[in-house]
Amino acid sequence: MKMVESSEEEDDFPSMESVTPQSKIDTIYQSKTEKGIRKICFELLDLKDAVENLCSNTRTKYLAFLRLSDEVVEMKHELNELHKHISGQGILVQDLMSGVAQELEKWSRAGGDVQEADDNSQTHEIDDIFSTEVEDQRMQFLEHIDVLLAEHKIEEAIDAIDVEERNHPGLKGPGDSTVDESSSFKSALLKRKAILENQLIEISQQPSVGGLELKKVLSGLLKLGKGPLAHQIFLKSYGSRLQRSIEDFLALCPCYPETYSATLSNLVFSMISLATKESGLMFGDNPVYSNRIVQWAEWEIESLVRLVKENAPPSETSSALHAASVCVQASLNHCSTLEAQDLKLTKLLLVLLQPYVEEVLELNFRRARKVVLDLVGGDESMPLSPRLASPLSTFATSSDRMLVDCGMRFIFVVKEIVEQLTRLVILHFGGNILTRIAQLFDKYVEVLIKALTGPTEDDNLTELKEPVPFKAETDSQQLALLGTAFTIAEELLPMVVSRIWNVLNESKESGNGLAENVLPATNGNIDPKDWRRQLQHSLDKLRDHFCRQYVLNFIYSRDGETRLDAQIYVGAKEQDLIWDSDPLPSLPFQALFGKLQQLAAVAGDVLLGREKIQKVLLARLTETVVMWLSDEQEFWGVLEHDSAPLRPLGLQQLVLDMHFTVEIARFAGYPSRHVHKISSEIIARAVKAFSSRGIDPQSSLPEDEWFVETAKGAINKLLMGGSGSEASEIDEDDEHIIMDDEVISDSDDSPSSLSSVDTEESFASARMEELESPVLTDSEG
């Protein structure tokens, strides 16, 4: 078996002694892959040979470089030795010259009388020797400077020149150029100083130059007498550093729309502060350099304001207002710090920032007007805190929801603006902002006036005839509208702007020095009373318009006929003058009493808890009636006409109506002095008209006490309901006076139905002592 296995192995592995021909191998094993591999192998072998040759060449060149370096070192050593040898030879020559001079001096003393010509010639020879020595020394100095320049040893060269100039002060100034040798040496020295100056400038312009290297450059320029150039390079370097910092930050500005301005301010003013300190340390307190620092700082501040504008959010947004506010706050704080370094930039900063801040404020208040006046498109949510929203929400049940939303939008947008303001912005622009808020409130009041304007608009209100999305037509809606305006002016608006007043008052009390520098004379002294007076003027405009429209709707019917006609006081309507032992006011004034009762009842529900507003409105309504009667030319044209059939009974009725009107005011508890004054003028004019027709007022009119008591009795009778015949007479004979106009009424009841106790309490609930209010003041006050 072993033999068999051995034979098989020999078949599988033929003997090594047998060699297969190359041609057979090519035939059996040759392929494209094998050829590629062989080709790569050959290429690798060639590459190996090339690498070995390259390494050999590199090694050879490196050795040559090392030999050359050694030779350079040896040459440098030999140059130093030669320099030492030359210095030694110079010292030796100087010693020899000193010895020769001493020997000559001794010889001249011992020689006695020597010819003057010989002495002069010897002196010239000595001078020539000395001048040659000085010239040699100067040449050696210049050669030494050249060596230092060639070796780029700038500091050593500058120090050597500085020492030479200190030893020879004439080299610094213009000096005397009478000696050719001195002038040539000075020119040569100036050339080398110019070379040093250029080298220092080149170093300062390198992007990679560090702070320490820059300080060396500036110090060298100062030693060379180039202080202005050094300061210029100093400011340029700090400007470049600031520019790089700003460019790095500007890429991140969109991420910080509200605080980016403060960061920019910090970058700019920090660099200004650092530059000011370093300038003082390096250049001293030279006024020229201090002025240049101020000019550079002003230029950087101008760039800051421009960057803030360019990278700000849209100016009409609250983000832009916040960005401007924090910029002013941060910048003014930095200016206050810089004043300790005698760098006063506050006024310049305000001059540059004021137009931008005012532009942002103007556009923000324009946006606020759009938000408040755009009653249709305000779908976005404007959440208010319950403290601000709840006083307005009470009017939602009595009026159009859009009216309440308008008031809430007004408070929201004012609150949003005030929240963006920083303390220093308030100190500087607080008066401006408060004035703009008062103007915005006036625009808001104009919107409310549009909603109040009825079918009998005044001719003076033509500018208010644009359509509005809602109309306050019923008494409850109109009272809710008035209540909303008064609530905003009296409660909410002072609450929202209290932060502005607090800052202004604190500054005024503390006498803050910064505030004195920041505030113009007219801005910080705004009077809260003047501001409230502006709000009150807007409220008076709204209130007077409501009263005028209400009274006109009461006096005139829909077809334009007047209900308060002068004919009721003349003989043409003698049947209406029913004068007995218990007379009553004329039917229009009875209807007026009923309307006021009705309005007081509605006001008690709509303006619950706001009695001051109720009293002001009812007082003004009564005044408006007598004012209309006093100024109505058609009414007086009838009474004062020569053909009018006047009767004493008509005069009695007119006087009773006036007393009745005064007693209405007194009974309700609101101010009656103005009503009494106008009523007295009406009575006096009527007495004059009747007297001119032969009617004696003394015999025709009872005493004033009688009219007062009769007017009071009429009020009580009307409140208690009176007789049924009288009530029905008012309802039947002059129905259009009482309830003809549906626009101004919330109820379908007649005046006779307003005699309940609840109505009496709601109408008579006012008291004189409750009328005082800082905002809600009567016109006669």
C-alpha positions in Angstrom: 0.0 0.0 0.0 2.8 2.4 0.7 4.2 1.8 -2.7 0.8 2.6 -4.3 0.5 5.8 -2.3 3.9 6.8 -3.3 3.2 6.4 -7.0 0.1 8.5 -6.7 2.0 11.3 -5.0 4.5 11.3 -7.7 1.8 11.6 -10.3 0.3 14.6 -8.5 3.6 16.3 -7.9 6.0 15.6 -10.7 9.7 15.7 -10.0 11.4 19.1 -9.5 14.0 18.1 -11.9 11.7 18.2 -14.9 11.4 21.9 -16.2 8.4 22.9 -18.2 9.2 25.1 -21.2 8.1 28.7 -21.2 6.1 28.3 -24.3 4.1 25.6 -22.7 3.4 27.8 -19.6 2.3 30.7 -21.9 0.0 28.3 -23.7 -1.6 26.8 -20.5 -1.7 29.8 -18.1 -1.6 32.9 -20.2 -4.6 35.2 -19.9 -5.4 38.9 -20.0 -5.4 39.1 -16.2 -2.0 37.7 -15.9 -0.6 40.0 -18.5 -2.0 43.0 -16.6 -0.5 41.8 -13.4 2.9 41.4 -15.0 2.7 44.8 -16.5 1.9 46.4 -13.1 4.8 44.5 -11.6 7.1 46.0 -14.1 5.8 49.5 -13.5 6.1 49.0 -9.8 9.7 48.0 -10.3 10.4 51.1 -12.4 8.7 53.3 -9.7 10.9 51.7 -7.1 14.0 52.6 -9.0 12.7 56.2 -9.4 12.0 56.5 -5.7 15.4 55.3 -4.8 17.0 57.8 -7.2 14.9 60.6 -5.7 15.8 59.6 -2.1 19.5 59.6 -3.1 19.2 63.0 -4.7 17.3 64.4 -1.7 19.9 63.0 0.7 22.7 64.6 -1.4 21.0 68.0 -1.5 20.3 67.8 2.3 23.9 67.2 3.0 24.8 70.1 0.7 22.3 72.3 2.6 23.9 71.3 5.9 27.3 72.1 4.6 26.1 75.5 3.4 24.5 76.2 6.8 27.7 75.4 8.5 29.5 77.7 6.1 27.0 80.5 6.8 27.5 80.1 10.5 31.3 80.2 10.1 30.9 83.3 7.9 28.7 85.0 10.5 31.3 84.2 13.1 34.1 85.6 10.9 32.0 88.8 10.3 31.6 89.2 14.1 35.3 88.7 14.6 36.1 91.2 11.8 33.7 93.7 13.4 35.4 93.3 16.7 38.8 93.7 15.1 37.7 96.9 13.3 36.3 98.3 16.6 39.6 97.5 18.3 41.5 99.2 15.5 39.3 102.2 15.8 39.9 102.4 19.6 43.6 102.1 18.9 43.6 104.9 16.4 41.7 107.1 18.8 44.2 106.4 21.5 47.0 107.2 19.2 45.4 110.4 18.1 44.8 111.4 21.7 48.5 110.7 22.5 49.7 112.7 19.5 47.5 115.6 20.5 49.0 115.6 24.0 52.5 115.4 22.6 51.8 118.3 20.3 50.4 120.4 23.1 53.5 119.7 25.3 55.8 120.5 22.4 54.0 123.8 21.7 54.4 124.8 25.3 58.1 123.9 25.5 58.9 125.4 22.1 58.1 128.9 23.2 57.9 131.2 20.3 56.9 129.4 17.2 56.0 131.1 14.0 52.3 131.8 13.7 52.2 130.3 10.2 53.5 127.0 11.5 51.0 127.0 14.3 48.1 127.5 11.9 49.3 124.8 9.7 49.6 122.4 12.6 46.1 123.3 13.8 44.6 122.6 10.4 46.3 119.3 10.4 44.8 118.5 13.8 41.4 119.5 12.7 41.7 117.4 9.7 42.6 114.5 11.9 39.6 115.0 14.2 37.2 115.5 11.3 38.4 112.3 9.7 37.9 110.5 13.0 34.3 111.8 13.4 33.5 110.9 9.8 34.9 107.4 10.3 32.7 107.0 13.4 29.6 108.1 11.5 30.4 105.7 8.7 30.8 102.9 11.2 27.4 103.8 12.7 25.7 103.8 9.4 27.3 100.5 8.5 26.1 99.1 11.8 22.6 100.3 11.0 22.8 98.7 7.6 23.9 95.4 9.1 20.9 95.5 11.5 18.6 96.3 8.6 19.9 93.5 6.6 19.4 91.1 9.5 15.9 92.5 10.1 16.8 93.5 13.6 14.4 96.4 13.6 14.2 97.0 17.3 18.0 97.2 17.7 18.3 99.6 14.8 15.7 101.8 16.2 17.3 101.8 19.6 20.7 102.6 18.1 19.3 105.5 16.1 17.5 106.7 19.2 20.7 106.7 21.3 22.6 108.5 18.5 19.9 111.2 18.3 19.9 111.7 22.1 23.7 112.1 22.0 23.4 114.5 19.1 20.2 116.5 19.4 20.9 118.3 16.2 20.0 115.2 14.3 16.4 115.4 15.3 15.6 119.0 14.5 16.4 121.0 11.3 19.7 122.2 12.9 22.5 124.0 11.1 23.3 122.5 7.7 26.4 124.7 7.1 28.7 121.7 7.4 28.5 119.4 4.5 29.6 116.3 6.4 26.9 116.8 9.1 24.2 117.4 6.5 25.2 114.3 4.5 25.2 112.2 7.7 21.8 113.5 8.6 20.4 112.7 5.2 21.8 109.2 5.3 20.3 108.7 8.7 16.9 109.9 7.5 17.0 107.5 4.6 17.6 104.6 7.0 14.8 105.8 9.2 12.5 105.9 6.2 13.5 102.3 5.5 12.7 101.3 9.1 9.3 103.2 8.9 8.4 101.3 5.7 9.3 98.0 7.3 7.2 98.8 10.4 4.2 99.7 8.2 4.6 96.4 6.3 4.5 94.5 9.6 1.4 96.4 10.8 -0.4 95.6 7.5 0.1 91.8 7.8 -3.2 90.1 8.6 -1.6 87.8 11.2 0.0 90.5 13.2 -0.7 90.1 16.9 -1.3 92.6 19.6 2.2 92.4 21.1 3.8 92.8 17.7 1.6 95.8 16.9 2.6 97.5 20.1 6.3 97.0 19.2 5.5 98.6 15.8 3.8 101.5 17.3 6.6 102.0 19.9 9.2 101.9 17.1 7.3 104.5 15.1 7.1 106.7 18.2 10.9 106.5 18.7 11.3 107.4 15.0 9.3 110.5 15.6 6.2 109.3 13.7 3.6 109.7 16.4 0.7 110.8 14.1 1.4 107.8 11.8 1.6 105.5 14.7 -1.8 106.7 16.1 -3.4 106.4 12.6 -2.2 102.7 12.4 -3.4 102.3 16.0 -6.9 103.4 15.2 -7.0 101.5 12.0 -6.1 98.3 13.7 -8.8 98.7 16.3 -11.3 99.6 13.5 -10.3 96.4 11.7 -10.8 94.3 14.9 -14.2 95.9 15.4 -15.2 95.3 11.8 -14.3 91.6 12.0 -16.3 91.2 15.2 -19.3 92.9 13.7 -19.1 90.8 10.5 -19.0 87.6 12.6 -22.0 88.7 14.5 -24.1 90.0 11.6 -24.5 86.5 10.3 -26.4 85.8 13.5 -28.6 88.9 13.5 -31.7 87.1 12.1 -31.6 84.8 15.1 -31.8 87.7 17.6 -34.2 90.3 16.1 -34.9 92.1 19.4 -31.5 92.0 21.1 -29.1 92.3 18.2 -28.9 96.1 18.6 -27.7 95.8 22.2 -25.0 93.3 21.1 -23.8 95.6 18.3 -23.8 98.5 20.8 -21.7 96.4 23.3 -19.2 95.5 20.5 -18.8 99.1 19.4 -18.6 100.8 22.7 -16.4 98.1 24.3 -13.9 98.7 21.4 -14.1 102.4 21.8 -13.4 102.1 25.6 -10.5 99.8 25.0 -9.0 102.0 22.3 -9.3 105.0 24.6 -7.5 103.3 27.4 -4.7 102.0 25.2 -4.3 105.3 23.5 -3.8 107.0 26.8 -1.2 104.5 27.9 0.8 104.6 24.6 0.4 108.2 23.4 -0.3 110.0 26.7 -2.8 112.9 27.1 -1.8 114.7 23.9 -4.9 116.7 22.8 -4.2 115.9 19.2 -4.5 112.2 19.8 -7.5 112.7 22.1 -9.3 114.6 19.4 -8.5 111.8 16.9 -10.0 109.3 19.3 -13.2 111.3 19.6 -13.4 111.6 15.8 -12.9 107.9 15.4 -15.4 107.1 18.0 -18.0 109.4 16.4 -17.4 107.7 13.0 -17.9 104.2 14.7 -21.1 105.4 16.4 -22.5 106.6 13.0 -21.7 103.2 11.6 -23.4 101.6 14.6 -26.6 103.5 14.0 -26.5 102.7 10.3 -26.0 99.0 11.0 -28.9 99.0 13.5 -31.2 100.5 10.9 -30.0 98.1 8.1 -30.4 95.0 10.2 -33.6 95.9 12.1 -36.9 94.2 11.7 -39.6 96.2 9.8 -39.9 99.5 11.6 -43.6 99.2 12.1 -43.3 96.1 14.2 -43.0 95.9 18.0 -39.7 94.0 17.5 -38.2 97.0 15.8 -39.3 99.2 18.7 -37.8 96.9 21.2 -34.6 96.7 19.3 -34.4 100.5 19.1 -35.1 100.8 22.8 -32.5 98.3 24.0 -30.0 100.0 21.6 -30.7 103.4 23.2 -30.5 101.9 26.7 -27.2 100.0 26.1 -25.6 102.9 24.2 -26.4 105.5 26.8 -25.2 103.3 29.6 -21.9 102.9 27.7 -21.7 106.7 27.1 -22.1 107.2 30.8 -19.2 104.9 31.5 -17.0 106.6 28.8 -17.5 110.0 30.5 -15.2 108.7 33.2 -12.5 108.6 30.5 -13.3 112.2 29.4 -15.0 110.9 26.3 -18.4 112.6 26.0 -20.5 111.1 23.3 -24.0 111.2 24.7 -25.2 114.2 22.8 -23.9 112.9 19.5 -25.5 109.5 20.1 -28.9 111.1 20.8 -28.6 113.3 17.7 -27.9 110.2 15.6 -30.5 107.9 17.3 -33.4 110.3 17.7 -34.5 110.3 14.1 -34.4 106.5 14.0 -36.3 106.1 17.3 -38.9 108.7 16.3 -39.4 107.0 12.9 -39.9 103.6 14.6 -42.4 105.2 17.1 -44.3 106.9 14.2 -44.6 103.7 12.3 -45.6 101.7 15.4 -48.4 104.2 16.2 -49.5 104.1 12.6 -49.8 100.4 12.9 -51.6 100.9 16.2 -54.1 103.2 14.4 -54.7 100.6 11.8 -55.2 97.9 14.4 -57.7 100.1 16.3 -59.5 101.5 13.3 -59.7 98.4 11.2 -62.8 97.0 12.8 -63.4 94.4 10.1 -60.0 92.8 9.6 -59.0 92.3 13.2 -59.2 88.5 13.4 -55.9 87.9 15.2 -56.0 87.1 18.9 -55.0 90.0 21.2 -55.1 88.5 24.7 -55.5 90.8 27.7 -55.0 90.1 31.3 -58.3 89.8 33.3 -57.3 93.0 35.1 -57.6 94.9 31.8 -60.2 92.8 30.0 -62.9 92.5 32.7 -63.9 96.2 32.9 -64.6 96.2 29.2 -66.3 92.8 29.1 -69.1 94.2 31.2 -70.3 96.1 28.2 -70.4 93.1 25.9 -74.0 92.2 26.8 -75.3 95.7 26.1 -73.5 96.5 22.8 -72.1 95.1 19.7 -69.2 92.7 20.4 -67.2 94.5 17.8 -67.3 97.7 19.9 -65.8 95.9 22.9 -63.2 94.3 20.7 -62.2 97.7 19.4 -61.6 98.9 23.0 -59.6 95.8 23.8 -57.5 96.2 20.7 -56.8 99.8 21.7 -55.6 98.8 25.2 -53.7 95.8 23.8 -51.7 97.8 21.2 -50.9 100.6 23.7 -49.8 98.1 26.3 -47.7 96.3 23.6 -45.9 99.6 22.7 -45.3 100.6 26.4 -43.8 97.1 27.2 -41.1 97.6 24.5 -39.8 100.8 26.1 -36.7 100.8 28.3 -36.1 103.3 31.1 -33.7 105.6 29.2 -36.1 105.6 26.2 -38.9 106.7 28.5 -36.7 109.4 30.0 -35.9 110.8 26.6 -39.0 110.1 24.6 -41.6 109.7 27.3 -43.4 113.0 26.6 -43.5 112.2 22.9 -44.9 108.8 23.5 -47.6 110.0 25.9 -48.7 112.7 23.4 -48.9 110.0 20.7 -51.0 107.8 23.0 -53.4 110.7 23.6 -53.6 111.3 19.8 -54.3 107.6 19.3 -57.1 107.8 21.9 -58.6 110.8 20.0 -58.6 108.7 16.8 -60.3 105.9 18.7 -63.0 108.4 19.9 -63.6 109.5 16.3 -64.4 105.9 15.5 -66.9 105.9 18.3 -68.4 109.1 17.1 -68.9 107.5 13.7 -70.8 104.7 15.4 -73.0 107.3 17.2 -73.7 109.5 14.2 -77.4 109.1 13.5 -79.7 110.2 10.6 -79.7 113.8 11.9 -76.0 114.4 11.7 -74.5 117.8 12.3 -73.2 119.7 9.3 -69.9 119.9 11.1 -69.5 116.2 11.1 -69.1 115.7 7.4 -65.7 114.2 7.8 -67.2 111.3 9.9 -69.5 110.0 7.2 -67.4 107.0 6.2 -69.2 103.7 6.8 -68.5 101.9 10.0 -69.1 98.2 10.5 -71.5 98.7 13.5 -73.9 101.4 14.7 -74.9 102.2 18.2 -78.6 102.8 17.7 -80.4 101.9 20.9 -79.9 103.7 24.2 -78.1 100.7 25.8 -75.7 100.4 22.9 -74.9 104.1 22.9 -74.4 104.1 26.7 -72.2 101.1 26.5 -70.2 102.9 23.9 -69.8 105.9 26.1 -69.0 103.7 29.1 -66.3 101.9 27.1 -64.6 105.2 26.2 -64.8 106.6 29.8 -63.5 103.3 31.3 -60.5 103.3 29.0 -59.7 106.9 29.7 -60.3 106.8 33.4 -59.2 103.3 34.5 -57.3 101.3 31.9 -55.2 103.8 30.0 -53.7 105.3 33.2 -53.0 101.8 34.4 -51.2 100.9 31.1 -49.0 104.1 31.0 -48.3 104.2 34.7 -44.8 102.7 34.1 -44.0 105.8 31.9 -45.2 108.2 34.6 -43.3 106.3 37.3 -40.0 106.5 35.5 -40.5 110.2 34.7 -41.5 111.1 38.3 -38.6 109.1 39.8 -36.1 110.9 37.5 -37.6 114.3 38.4 -37.5 113.5 42.1 -34.0 112.0 42.2 -32.5 114.7 39.8 -30.6 112.0 37.9 -27.6 113.5 36.2 -27.9 111.2 33.2 -31.5 112.3 32.7 -30.4 115.9 32.8 -27.9 115.2 30.0 -30.4 113.1 28.0 -33.6 115.0 28.3 -34.4 118.1 26.3 -36.0 120.9 28.3 -39.5 120.4 26.9 -39.7 116.6 27.1 -39.1 115.7 30.8 -41.4 118.4 32.1 -44.7 117.0 30.7 -47.5 117.6 33.1 -49.8 114.7 34.0 -52.7 117.2 34.2 -52.0 118.4 30.6 -52.0 114.8 29.4 -55.3 114.1 31.2 -56.7 117.3 29.8 -56.0 115.9 26.3 -57.9 112.7 27.1 -60.7 114.8 28.7 -61.0 116.9 25.5 -61.5 113.7 23.5 -64.1 112.5 26.0 -65.9 115.8 26.0 -66.0 115.6 22.2 -67.7 112.2 22.4 -70.0 113.1 25.2 -71.1 116.4 23.5 -71.7 114.6 20.2 -73.9 112.0 22.0 -75.9 114.7 23.8 -76.3 116.8 20.7 -77.5 113.8 18.6 -79.8 112.6 21.5 -81.4 116.0 21.9 -81.8 116.6 18.2 -83.5 113.2 17.8 -85.8 114.2 20.6 -86.6 117.7 19.4 -87.0 116.9 15.7 -89.3 114.3 14.2 -88.3 112.1 11.3 -89.9 114.5 8.8 -87.8 117.4 10.1 -90.5 119.2 12.1 -89.6 120.5 15.5 -91.4 119.2 18.6 -90.3 122.1 20.7 -92.2 124.7 18.7 -92.6 128.3 19.8 -96.2 128.2 18.8 -97.1 126.5 22.1 -96.3 129.8 23.8 -98.3 132.1 21.5 -102.0 132.4 20.9 -102.0 130.1 17.9 -102.1 127.2 20.3 -104.1 128.7 23.1 -105.9 125.5 23.6 -102.6 123.9 24.8 -102.1 126.4 27.5 -104.3 124.8 30.2 -103.5 127.0 33.2 -105.3 126.0 36.4 -104.6 125.7 40.1 -102.1 122.9 39.5 -100.4 123.6 36.2 -97.9 121.3 34.5 -95.0 122.0 32.2 -95.7 121.9 28.5 -95.9 118.6 26.8 -92.4 118.6 25.2 -90.8 119.2 28.6 -93.0 116.5 30.2 -91.7 114.2 27.4 -88.1 115.4 28.1 -88.6 114.4 31.7 -89.8 111.0 30.6 -86.9 110.5 28.2 -84.4 111.4 30.9 -86.1 108.9 33.3 -86.0 106.3 30.7 -82.3 107.0 29.9 -81.5 107.0 33.6 -83.1 103.6 34.0 -81.1 102.1 31.1 -77.9 103.8 32.3 -78.5 102.2 35.7 -78.2 98.8 34.1 -75.6 99.4 31.4 -73.3 101.7 33.5 -73.8 99.8 36.8 -71.2 101.0 39.3 -70.3 104.0 37.2 -72.6 106.7 38.6 -70.2 109.5 37.8 -70.6 108.8 34.1 -74.4 108.7 34.4 -74.5 112.0 36.2 -72.2 113.7 33.7 -74.2 112.5 30.7 -77.6 113.4 32.2 -76.3 116.9 33.3 -74.9 117.5 29.8 -78.2 116.4 28.2 -80.2 118.9 30.2 -77.7 121.6 29.4 -77.9 120.7 25.7 -81.7 121.2 25.7 -81.6 124.7 27.1 -78.6 125.6 25.0 -80.4 124.5 21.9 -83.5 126.6 23.0 -81.3 129.6 23.7 -79.6 129.5 20.3 -82.5 128.4 18.1 -83.2 131.4 15.9 -86.4 130.0 14.4 -87.9 129.7 17.9 -87.0 133.2 18.8 -88.0 134.5 15.4 -91.5 133.4 16.1 -91.6 134.9 19.7 -90.0 138.2 18.8 -91.9 138.8 15.6 -94.2 141.8 15.7 -97.2 139.7 14.4 -96.9 137.0 17.0 -100.2 136.9 19.1 -98.5 136.8 22.5 -100.4 136.1 25.7 -99.5 136.4 29.4 -100.3 132.7 29.7 -97.6 131.8 27.1 -95.0 133.7 29.1 -96.1 132.0 32.3 -95.8 128.6 30.5 -92.3 129.4 29.2 -91.1 130.5 32.6 -92.5 127.4 34.2 -90.8 125.1 31.6 -87.5 126.8 32.4 -87.9 126.3 36.1 -89.0 122.8 35.5 -85.8 122.1 33.6 -83.7 123.5 36.4 -85.5 121.5 39.0 -84.9 118.3 36.9 -81.2 118.9 37.3 -81.5 119.7 41.0 -83.7 116.7 41.6 -81.3 114.3 39.9 -78.4 115.6 41.9 -76.1 116.8 39.2 -74.7 120.3 38.7 -77.5 122.8 37.8 -75.6 126.1 37.9 -75.0 126.1 34.1 -78.6 125.0 33.4 -79.9 127.7 35.8 -77.7 130.4 34.1 -78.9 129.5 30.6 -82.5 129.2 31.7 -82.3 132.6 33.4 -81.0 134.1 30.1 -83.9 132.5 28.2 -86.5 133.9 30.7 -84.9 137.3 30.5 -85.1 137.3 26.7 -88.7 136.0 26.7 -89.7 138.7 29.2 -88.1 141.3 27.0 -90.0 140.0 23.9 -93.4 139.9 25.8 -92.8 143.3 27.3 -92.2 144.8 23.9 -95.7 143.7 23.0 -97.3 145.5 26.0 -97.5 142.6 28.4 -96.4 143.6 31.9 -94.3 140.8 33.4 -94.8 142.1 37.0 -98.6 141.6 36.8 -98.5 138.5 34.6 -95.9 136.4 36.4 -96.2 135.1 40.0 -93.2 135.1 42.3 -90.2 132.9 41.6 -90.9 130.8 44.6 -94.3 129.9 43.1 -92.6 128.6 39.9 -90.1 126.6 41.9 -92.7 124.9 44.0 -94.9 124.3 41.0 -92.0 122.7 39.1 -91.2 120.5 42.1 -94.9 119.5 42.4 -95.0 118.7 38.7 -91.9 116.4 39.0 -93.6 114.6 41.9 -96.9 114.3 40.1 -95.2 112.9 37.0 -93.2 110.5 39.1 -96.3 109.3 41.0 -98.2 109.0 37.7 -100.6 112.0 38.0 -104.2 111.7 37.0 -105.2 109.2 34.4 -106.7 112.0 32.2 -103.4 113.9 32.2 -101.3 110.8 31.3 -103.7 109.9 28.5 -103.7 113.5 27.3 -100.0 113.4 26.9 -100.1 110.1 25.2 -103.0 111.0 22.8 -102.5 114.7 22.0 -98.7 114.6 21.4 -97.8 111.0 21.0 -95.0 111.8 18.5 -93.2 113.8 21.2 -92.8 110.9 23.5 -92.3 107.7 21.5 -92.3 108.6 17.8 -88.6 108.0 17.3 -87.7 104.4 17.8 -84.0 105.0 17.2 -83.5 106.6 20.6 -85.5 104.3 22.8 -85.0 100.9 24.3 -88.5 100.5 25.5 -92.0 100.7 24.1 -93.5 102.2 27.3 -95.0 105.7 27.4 -93.8 108.3 29.9 -96.8 107.6 32.1 -95.4 104.1 32.6 -92.1 105.4 33.9 -93.4 106.4 37.3 -92.3 103.3 39.2 -90.2 103.5 42.3 -87.3 101.7 40.6 -87.2 104.4 37.9 -87.3 107.1 40.5 -84.4 105.6 42.4 -82.3 105.1 39.2 -83.0 108.7 38.1 -82.5 110.3 41.5 -79.6 108.2 42.7 -77.0 110.9 41.9 -75.4 113.0 44.6 -73.5 116.2 44.2 -70.5 115.1 46.3 -69.9 112.1 43.9 -69.2 114.3 40.9 -65.6 115.0 41.5 -63.2 113.0 39.3 -59.8 113.7 37.8 -61.0 112.8 34.4 -64.8 112.9 34.4 -65.4 116.6 35.0 -68.4 118.6 34.1 -67.9 121.2 31.4 -68.8 124.0 33.8 -66.1 122.9 36.1 
